[in-house]
Amino acid sequence: MANLSMTQLKTRNSASRFSFNFSKKVYPRPSRVDFKVFASEGQVSEPDLSVKVNGLHMPNPFVIGSGPPGTNYTVMKRAFDEGWGGVIAKTVSLDAAKVINVTPRYARLRANANGSAKGEIIGWQNIELISDRPLETMLKEFKQLKEEYPDRILIASIMEEYNKAAWEELIDRVEQTGIDAIEINFSCPHGMPERKMGAAVGQDCALLEEVCGWINAKATVPVWAKMTPNITDISQPARVALSSGCEGVAAINTIMSVMGINLNTLRPEPCVEGYSTPGGYSAKAVHPIALGKVMSIAKMMKSEFDSENYSLSAIGGVETGGDAAEFILLGANTVQVCTGVMMHGYGLVKKLSLELKDFMKKHNFTSIEDFRGASLQYFTTHTDLVHRQQEAIKQRKAIKKGLQSDKDWTGDGFVKESESMVSN
Ligand SMILES: Cc1cc2nc3c(=O)[nH]c(=O)nc-3n(C[C@H](O)[C@H](O)[C@H](O)COP(=O)(O)O)c2cc1C
């Protein structure tokens, strides 16, 4: 991961052409929002975890991130039953026959493993593609879930080729199932870019603007654009997506990675018939990188977009309520979890909720909005840090606590007076 260099990125056009000069609240949101109400339990003394995002009500901010935990009816039902605030299904496209997965498609990085399979998993790489299940089947399951859980939030994740009619058809078909919102996968780092899909669009602001234009002209439910971290400045495509009509952005998808080389066979992992391809990195190891990307998007959104109407869904390495609190402190409205669910199961939402509530109680926060974005103000430039530190040292010196020189000894208690010498 540390070796990921920007020269690896296949950016067709320079994103820097998009140096828009936005002022705050330039983009009032149109009313493409469905006010479906989730009846959150009345809580007396407990902190309230419920959130309202782009008009969608959720009992808590925890959302299943697109991937294996949202791949079929059974697992999505399980997520609702366990109490997840929302579910984003595995990404679908029109023609699943074009999606051909390989095995193995996962590789794991373990801490203190020393070659054993017992160390804690801290990094997860996948070369899995989007859903290879027939679209018809997935649509039937979305419909059934919405019939059985009308008040719960189900979000379809979609991806298509560079073809306006195909996007329009896919949007129309997923919307007919009654899903509450759409997340656009502009971020899958492997396989799909070869078909000008996924990250190939998210890394190219001109292409992204055009495709977002098609999507938002067609969609009648809120649209979130899921961004790739495999780009120099993630705030640029996020800005393009929001200014092209999307109600929200989600970040991050996986980080392009090579998991390792087998030192016996000299072949890369995961090894498919002796060969491999760079994949997407997730889990705990990516959390600090995700925080950095989310911070950068949140700063841009705070200065250019109305926070009432535009949302941010943070993803990357969440396994504890504290991980989620960090994303919310940066400005996230919701927090997605994918690999964490694969490793710890759907019951993880209970632990996440308890830990987030503990954090809130500690600070006397009663709602998510009480602390959302509270830490964003403490990010500044390095130059400003230098200035602040120089100022602080100047002030501390001016106060000059304690004994400064031999002439200050009074003779009344040498021990006490000498202690004051170290307190500065
Ligand atoms: C096995 C696997 C499959 C994934 N498939 C998808 C997908 O189909 N669509 C998508 O938008 N993201 C997909 N993702 C990315 C996750 O939704 C998420 O953005 C990323 O893994 C980082 O979050 P995490 O650390 O909580 O997993 C996948 C991730 C994994 C591990």
The ligand as a Gaussian input file, in Angstrom:
#p B3LYP/6-31G(d) Opt

LIG

0 1
 C      -14.962000      -8.745000      -1.324000
 C      -15.381000      -7.334000      -1.569000
 C      -16.277000      -7.049000      -2.599000
 C      -16.674000      -5.735000      -2.828000
 N      -17.591000      -5.474000      -3.817000
 C      -18.024000      -4.201000      -4.010000
 C      -19.038000      -3.932000      -4.968000
 O      -19.580000      -4.819000      -5.630000
 N      -19.410000      -2.638000      -5.127000
 C      -18.872000      -1.614000      -4.407000
 O      -19.261000      -0.453000      -4.576000
 N      -17.925000      -1.853000      -3.475000
 C      -17.497000      -3.112000      -3.264000
 N      -16.552000      -3.352000      -2.298000
 C      -15.950000      -2.228000      -1.564000
 C      -16.602000      -1.987000      -0.182000
 O      -17.958000      -1.645000      -0.301000
 C      -15.880000      -0.871000       0.591000
 O      -15.966000       0.323000      -0.137000
 C      -14.410000      -1.173000       0.862000
 O      -14.197000      -2.545000       1.055000
 C      -13.877000      -0.425000       2.086000
 O      -14.668000      -0.643000       3.241000
 P      -14.398000      -1.818000       4.317000
 O      -13.006000      -1.632000       4.848000
 O      -15.469000      -1.610000       5.349000
 O      -14.556000      -3.092000       3.580000
 C      -16.151000      -4.670000      -2.035000
 C      -15.265000      -4.969000      -0.994000
 C      -14.877000      -6.275000      -0.748000
 C      -13.932000      -6.555000       0.391000

